[in-house]
């Protein structure tokens, strides 16, 4: 980046999270290029001055920061390393920021490929959902070298409120998998609890007060329980993505000799909701098959 010029960023993936992250980079004064498989999702950002690139490579060319927020390992691999992939187009001074929820194995492999290409890299998945992405209050869970994190901070500060150093490459991906595993169990058990309360005729206002104001009342439970009770399934986090995260968690833990029996039960709830057509709905919809049962 030349002295006095705007920092340049690219965001690849404009779903529920990526669109909000890109918007905050624009608000912070970054010159922004964006890429999404469905270019229609970029319309609002283009109206605000973003450049819509035809390929990941075009978006990444000339960028100081390249942020990827896509669905899974396969999508990440394609955006970074596929034909017209971003990594080969990046300048040596640039920083690759992988914010997707991916497996630690792929994060470590990608870090090695970035190192071979002379590009600084961090795996930096986030905690928070659509509201935090739009509000610029995401928490980044960072795996990678300290110098890469320092170089990435201007972009991370524009998109979030905190960047936590977790450890070497792959550590951010691992703690995100652990985090989402625990979240999924809370959502699955909450769906079962509220379905039982409804079937039994308990007063739902009182039930929600007990569950959200007592020991079970984590921030996640407080938010999702209200959406379940009101049948508000506007997407904040897709059912299909939570199911994917659970499958990643089960495989990752198994590789270290830990059988995630609780995750298997939660995965059943999410896969059931997915089979019944709720894959692109909010995770609160895991209660719907129980209501119909």
N, C-alpha and C positions, 0 to 999 in steps of 0.2 A: 504494500500500500504506500503510495507516494505521500510525502508530507503535505498536509492540508487537504487531501482528497477524502471523499467519503469512504468509509470501510465498505467492502463489497461482500455480500453474503449470498448463498444459494440455499434454498430449502427444497428438498426432494421428497414429495409426499405431502398432500394437502388434505388429509382426512380431518377428523374431529380435532386432533391435536396439532398437526402440522400447519393447518390454516391459521390457527391462533398464534402459533409461534412465529410464523412468517409476518403476520400483522404487527406484532410487537417489534420485530426488526425494522419494519418500515417506520413505525412510530419513533423509534430510537434514531432514525436518520441514516440507516444503512441503505446503500444502493442494492437492490434485491432482484435476483433472478429466481424463478420458480419452475418446477417441473412436476407434472402429475400425469399418470396414465390417462385419466379423464381430464382433458384440459378445461372443461366447463367449470370445474371446481376452482379454477384460478381467476375467474372473472372479476370478483370483488377486489382481489389483490392487484390485478392489472389496472383496474380503475383508479387505484391509489398510487400507481406509478411503478409497480413491479413489471419486470420483463418476463414474459412467458417463453420458456425455452422448449424446443422441440424434442430434446434429448437430455439425459442427465449430464452428458459431457458438455453440451452447450451451456447448461446452467452453471456448471462448475468452473468453466474456463474463466480465468481472471478473478475468481472469488478468493477472498481472504479466509472465509469460513464456509464450509459445506456441511449442512445439517441434513441428516436423513431421518425421516419419521415414517416408516412403512410397517406393513402388517407382521412380517415374519422373516425367518432366515432366508427363504427363497427370494422374497421380494428385495431384501437387503442385498443379497448376493448379485441379483440382476442389476440393481441400480448402481452399485459400486463397480462391478467387474464385468457386466454383460457387454454386448455390443453397444458402443457409444456410452460406456460406463463412466461414472464421474471420476474415479480414482486416477485413471490414466490422463485425464485432462487437467488435473490440479497442478498448480505451481508449487515448487519446493517450499515456499514460505507459508503455504496455506495450512489450515487445520481441518482435519476430517472429524466431524462430530456425529457419531452414530447414536441416535436417541431412540431407536426402535427397541421394543422388547424382544430380544433375540437370545439364543443360547450362549452360555459362556464359551463353549467350544468355538462357535462361529466368531464371536467377538475377538478371541485370541488369534484365530486364523486371520481375520481381517486386519488386526493390528500388525501382524507380521508382514502382510502384503503391503500395507501402508508404509511400514518401515523400509521395505525393499524399494518402494517407489520414492523414498526420500520425503515423505509427507508425515507431518505430526498427526497423531491419532488419539482420540479418547472414545471409549464407550461411555455414553452419558444418558442412559434412560432416565425417565422422570417419574416422580410421584405427583399425583394430581390428575384431574380429568379436564373436560372441555372448559369449564369455568376458569380453572387456574391457567390453562394455556392461553385463553383469551385475555385474562387479567394480568399476565406476565408474572405470576406468582408460583411457577413450577419449582420443584426442588430437583436438581440434577444429582444423580448418583454416579460418580465419576470413577472409572477405571483407566489407568494410564499414568504416564510419567508426569512429574510435577511441572516440567517446562511446557509440555503440551497443554496442561490445564491452564497454566498462566497465560499462554498464547490465546486460548479459547475464551478467556473470561469476558472480554468485551461483548461477544455474542451471547454467552450464557447470562450475563447480567441484564441484557436487553430482554431476554425471554423468561427469566425466572428470578426468584428471590434468594436462592441459596444454591451453592454447588458444594457437595460434600465429597471429599477425597476418600474413596473406599479402599483402594489398593491398586495393584498392577492391572494391566489390561485384562479384561474379562470379569473383574471384580464388580464393576457397576452392573453388568448384565446378571451376575449371580445374585446380588442383593435384590435386584428388581424381581427376579423369579421367586425368591423367597418371600418378598413383600406381597406379590400378587397371589401366591399360594395361600398365604394367611388371609388375605382379603376374600378370596373365593370361598373359603370355609365359612367365614362370617356371613357372607351373602346366602350361601346354601342353607345354613342352619337357620338364618333369619326367615327365609321363605317357608321352611317347614314349621317354624314357631308361629308365624302369623297365619298360615293356613290352618293350623290346629286351633288357634284362637277364633278364627272366623267360623270354622265348622262347629265349634263348641258354643257359639253364641256369646262369647265374651265381649264386653264393651271395648271397641277398638281404641278409642281415645285413651282409656285407662291402660290398656295393654301396651300401647305405644309409650305412654309415660313411664311405665314400669321398666320396659326394655331399654329405653333410650336414656333414662335418668339414673338407672342403677348400674351395676357392674358390667352388664353386657354392652353398655352404651358408648361404643367407640364412635369417632366421627363418621366412619363409614356406615355403621348401623343407623346412626341418626339420620343421615341423608337418604340412604336407600330405603329404610322403613317407611319414610313419608311417601316416597315414590310408589312403593308397593301398595300402600293403603289407598292412595289416590288414583292408582292405575295410570300413573304418568310415566310412560315408557319412552319419552323423548331421549334419544341416545346421548349418554355421557360416556359410556364404555360399552362396546358391543359384546353381546353374549358370545359370539363366535371367537372374539379375541381372547376372552377370559378362558374359554375352553382350550384354545391353543396354548395359552400360558400355563395352564394346568398340565397339559401333555408335556410341555417342556420341563416343568418342575418335576414331574414323576420320573422322566428319563434322567434328568440331571442328578437328582437325589439317588436314584438307583445305581448310578455309576460310582457313587461313594458308599454304597452298601446300605442305604436307608430306604425302606419301603414306605411310601406315603399312602398309608391306608385311608387317612382322612381326606386326602386329595382325590383318591379314587371315588369316594362317596360324593364329593362336591362335583367332580367331573361328570358323574351320572346326571346330576341335576342340570348342569349347563348343556350337556349333549342332548338331553331330553328336550329342553327348551329349543335348542337349535333344530332338532328334527321336526318339531311342531311349528316351524316357521318363524321363530323369534331370533334368528342369528344376527340380524342387523338391528335388533331392538336393544334397549338398555338392559344391563344386567339385572335390574329389578324384575324383569319378566320371567325369571326362573320360578316365580311363584305361580304363574298362570297354569302350568300343567297340574300343579297340586290343587288348584281351585277347581279344575275340570274333572279331577279324578274321583 
